[in-house]
């Protein structure tokens, strides 16, 4: 049976970086659910347009899901990492643009879209298991342990202060970390936390049996080491 590690947490808490490194060290596959939401957002922007997207008037759920099936938007295993594809094109880099970031939270709040993404993720894991994939998979997102894979034997909830997450986000973009940028980025992350935590469908929260890991003062190597240690204790061999 394929083992699943679910890693949840707010934006810029280090979910994807940690999950990717953990998967590498364990020799497992890695799936970033945020990449799939971003791929859907990119597809909607390119095919349905930006105007009115914030109000949802031009992006009704049925059009987004229909577009996702028609193009299609899907997950493809490249080595040991699932990459998002739109109409047969790998969009792993394109989905990181500010344009996509501006709209992804709005799209991810649509219940039918979340249902589609969750089904896509579960199908990817099932296909990996049927195909005789490696011993397990590390999946990261905001509702992996609570909604997508609530049966996962190991659930991790990463967190860090908004200021620390802002510093990481700016450093990742290669921007100078000055006080004004830090304040704006920290406020933007706090606002996104509030939106994600208070949405009606699948709000951001740790699963009841999740291991809480505050990474504010930890290096990436330290947080990866903590998760790997927990995984090897739970999944020996």
C-alpha positions in Angstrom: 0.0 0.0 0.0 1.2 3.5 -0.9 2.1 5.6 2.2 0.8 9.2 2.2 2.3 12.1 4.1 0.0 15.2 4.2 1.7 18.6 4.7 -0.6 21.5 5.3 0.0 25.1 6.2 -0.6 28.8 5.2 1.1 30.5 2.3 4.9 30.8 2.4 5.2 28.4 5.4 7.6 26.2 3.4 5.1 23.5 2.5 6.3 22.8 -1.1 10.0 23.2 -0.3 9.7 20.9 2.7 7.6 18.3 1.0 9.9 18.2 -2.0 13.0 17.6 0.1 11.2 15.1 2.3 10.1 13.2 -0.8 13.7 13.2 -2.1 15.2 11.9 1.1 12.6 9.2 1.4 12.8 8.3 -2.3 9.0 9.0 -2.6 6.9 11.0 -5.1 5.8 14.6 -4.5 2.5 16.3 -5.3 2.0 20.1 -4.8 -1.8 20.7 -4.8 -1.2 24.5 -5.1 0.4 23.9 -8.5 -2.9 22.4 -9.7 -5.0 25.4 -8.5 -2.5 27.7 -10.2 -2.6 25.7 -13.4 -6.4 26.0 -13.4 -6.1 29.8 -12.7 -3.7 30.2 -15.6 -6.1 28.3 -17.9 -9.0 30.5 -16.8 -7.0 33.7 -17.3 -5.8 32.6 -20.8 -9.2 31.3 -22.0 -11.8 33.2 -20.0 -10.1 36.6 -19.5 -9.3 38.7 -16.4 -12.1 41.2 -16.7 -14.7 40.5 -14.0 -12.8 37.5 -12.6 -12.7 39.0 -9.1 -16.5 39.0 -9.0 -16.8 35.5 -10.4 -19.2 36.7 -13.1 -17.0 35.5 -16.0 -15.7 32.5 -14.2 -18.6 30.4 -13.2 -17.7 27.0 -11.7 -19.1 25.0 -14.6 -17.0 26.9 -17.1 -13.8 26.4 -15.2 -14.4 22.7 -14.6 -15.4 22.3 -18.2 -12.3 24.0 -19.4 -10.2 21.9 -17.2 -11.6 18.7 -18.7 -11.5 20.0 -22.3 -7.9 21.3 -22.4 -7.2 19.3 -20.3 -5.6 20.5 -17.1 -3.9 17.5 -15.4 -1.1 16.2 -13.3 1.8 14.3 -15.0 4.5 12.4 -13.2 7.9 13.7 -14.3 10.5 11.6 -12.6 9.2 11.5 -9.0 7.4 14.9 -9.1 3.9 15.6 -10.4 3.9 18.6 -12.7 0.8 20.5 -13.9 0.0 20.5 -17.6 -2.4 22.7 -19.6 -3.3 21.4 -23.1 -0.2 19.2 -23.0 2.2 21.9 -22.0 4.2 21.8 -18.8 3.3 25.0 -16.9 5.4 24.5 -13.8 7.2 27.8 -14.4 4.3 29.8 -15.9 2.0 29.3 -12.9 4.4 31.2 -10.6 3.6 34.6 -12.2 2.1 37.5 -10.2 -0.8 37.4 -12.6 -1.7 33.9 -11.5 -1.0 34.7 -7.8 -3.5 37.6 -8.0 -6.4 35.3 -8.8 -5.6 31.9 -7.5 -7.2 32.4 -4.0 -10.5 33.5 -5.6 -10.6 30.4 -7.8 -9.6 28.1 -5.0 -12.6 29.3 -2.9 -15.1 27.9 -5.5 -16.5 24.6 -4.1 -16.9 22.8 -7.4 -13.3 23.7 -8.3 -12.1 22.3 -5.0 -14.0 19.1 -5.6 -12.5 18.8 -9.1 -8.9 19.4 -7.8 -9.4 17.0 -4.9 -10.6 14.2 -7.3 -7.7 14.9 -9.6 -5.2 14.5 -6.7 -6.8 11.3 -5.4 -6.7 9.9 -8.9 -3.1 10.7 -9.3 -2.2 8.9 -6.1 -4.4 5.9 -7.1 -2.7 5.8 -10.5 0.7 5.9 -8.8 -0.2 3.0 -6.5 -1.6 0.9 -9.4 1.5 1.6 -11.4 3.7 0.2 -8.7 5.1 3.6 -7.6 7.7 4.1 -4.9 6.9 3.4 -1.3 4.9 6.6 -0.8 4.0 10.1 -1.7 4.3 13.5 0.0 1.3 15.8 -0.8 1.3 19.4 0.3 -1.5 22.1 0.3 -4.0 23.8 2.6 -6.5 21.0 3.2 -4.6 17.8 2.4 -4.8 16.3 5.9 -8.4 17.5 6.6 -10.2 16.9 3.3 -8.1 15.3 0.6 -6.3 12.6 2.5 -7.8 12.6 6.0 -6.7 8.9 6.3 -3.0 9.8 5.8 -1.1 8.2 8.8 1.3 11.2 9.0 -0.1 14.8 8.9 2.1 17.8 9.4 0.9 21.4 9.8 3.7 23.9 9.1 3.4 27.5 10.3 5.6 30.6 10.8 4.9 34.2 11.7 3.7 36.5 8.9 6.9 38.5 9.1 9.1 35.4 8.7 7.0 34.1 5.8 7.1 37.6 4.2 10.9 37.6 4.5 11.1 34.1 2.9 8.7 35.1 0.1 10.7 38.2 -0.8 14.0 36.3 -0.7 12.5 33.7 -2.9 11.6 36.4 -5.5 15.1 37.9 -5.3 13.8 41.1 -3.9 15.6 43.3 -1.3 14.0 42.7 2.1 13.4 46.3 3.2 11.0 47.4 5.9 8.3 48.7 3.5 8.2 45.6 1.3 8.2 43.4 4.4 5.2 45.2 5.9 3.2 45.0 2.7 4.1 41.4 2.1 3.3 40.5 5.7 0.0 42.2 5.5 -0.9 40.4 2.3 0.0 37.1 3.8 -2.1 37.8 6.9 -5.0 38.8 4.7 -4.7 35.6 2.8 -4.5 33.6 6.0 -7.8 35.2 7.1 -9.5 34.4 3.8 -8.2 30.8 3.8 -9.1 30.2 7.4 -12.6 31.7 7.2 -13.8 30.3 3.9 -16.9 28.2 4.1 -15.5 25.2 2.2 -12.4 23.4 3.5 -11.0 26.2 5.7 -7.3 26.3 6.4 -6.8 24.5 9.8 -4.7 21.6 11.2 -6.2 18.2 11.3 -7.0 17.0 14.8 -4.1 14.5 14.7 -1.6 16.7 12.8 1.9 17.3 14.1 2.2 21.1 14.5 5.6 22.4 13.4 6.4 26.1 13.9 9.2 26.8 11.4 9.8 30.5 12.3 13.3 29.8 13.7 14.1 26.7 11.8 16.2 26.4 8.6 14.7 24.4 5.7 17.1 21.6 6.5 15.9 21.5 10.1 12.3 21.3 9.2 12.9 18.7 6.6 14.9 16.7 9.1 12.0 16.8 11.6 9.5 15.4 9.1 11.9 12.8 7.8 12.5 11.6 11.3 8.8 11.3 12.0 8.2 9.5 8.7 11.0 6.9 9.3 9.7 6.3 12.8 6.2 5.6 11.4 7.2 3.9 8.2 10.3 1.8 9.0 12.3 0.3 6.1 
